[in-house]
Amino acid sequence: MGRSRKGRDVSGWLLIDKPAGVTSTTVVNKVRWAFEAKKAGHAGTLDPDATGMLPVALGEATKTIAYLGDALKGYDFTARWGAATTTDDAEGSIIATSDLRPSEDQIRAALPQFTGDIRQVPPQFSAVKVDGERAYDIARAGETMDLEARDLHVDALDLLAMPDADHADLHFVCGSGGYVRSIARDLGQVLGCHGHVLRLRRTWVGPFDIEDAVTLDRIEALARTSDIDTLLHPVAMALADLPELRATEAGAARLKNGNPGQVMPGTAEYGDMAWASFEGKPVAVGRLRGAELHPERVFNL
């Protein structure tokens, strides 16, 4: 008989302003410990040296992570011109240099080719899998890979400022699977000067904004106290891009058991993904078929 996982049945979203120098997994583990939670996960990995928005899901909120997969994400980053690195950021070894520096007009002229639906090659040091292994493990062993380009939707790439000839501050908004490091690398190649990411900060993920995030210091200060739950955001916050439908009492009972349940008419149409609520709490996420929601995920709240 398997041993049950210890911890509290606490559910909700915690928005963390991740500091540089720690991994996303380290943050999740610290949050789980602080809340004494049974289950925790996160939406959208940040590189160790990146800072900013890291949404952490606790308990039943982990069931909504999948519905953030296609959410847009916003980043502010600084590109450093004149050098390409093994990691496409400042942590890597320099592998190529250039004395050329782009003008503001040249940068602005190059940006449109990196917006819309593009193809992007991930960095050598990335989490993509190659024959069952993570690319970063292969790269750390000194091997170079021919990684396949992947589809990416880029909603925006804007030049914010040029502090000096060596640097450019940019704002980047993309869908799932985008790498800011690849943007800096490829932009440097197009401009003929090489480039890498010097600084990276994620400012928002879907409905989650950095202004609502808390620091790890704040989490540590409230760890394992009764006040820490006040930092949580509702489970349903991650479902903001899906229409909400009110379940009938009988429908909610059926949905909670994983069966199709009746919902009241709303903005969703036949076949749409939607979520059902009852008495202000999410009950299930699924597809609308007639007057019933057919659940994919069921919440126990």
PyMOL commands that set and color helices and strands:
alter all, ss='L'
color gray80, all
select helices_A, chain A and resi 24-35+59-68+104-114+135-140+180-191+210-212+216-222+228-231+235-239+249-256
alter helices_A, ss='H'
color red, helices_A
select strands_A, chain A and resi 12-18+40-42+51-58+73-81+83-85+94-97+116-120+129-130+133-134+150-164+167-174+195-205+208-209+244-246+261-262+273-278+281-289+292-298
alter strands_A, ss='S'
color yellow, strands_A
deselect
rebuild
show_as cartoon
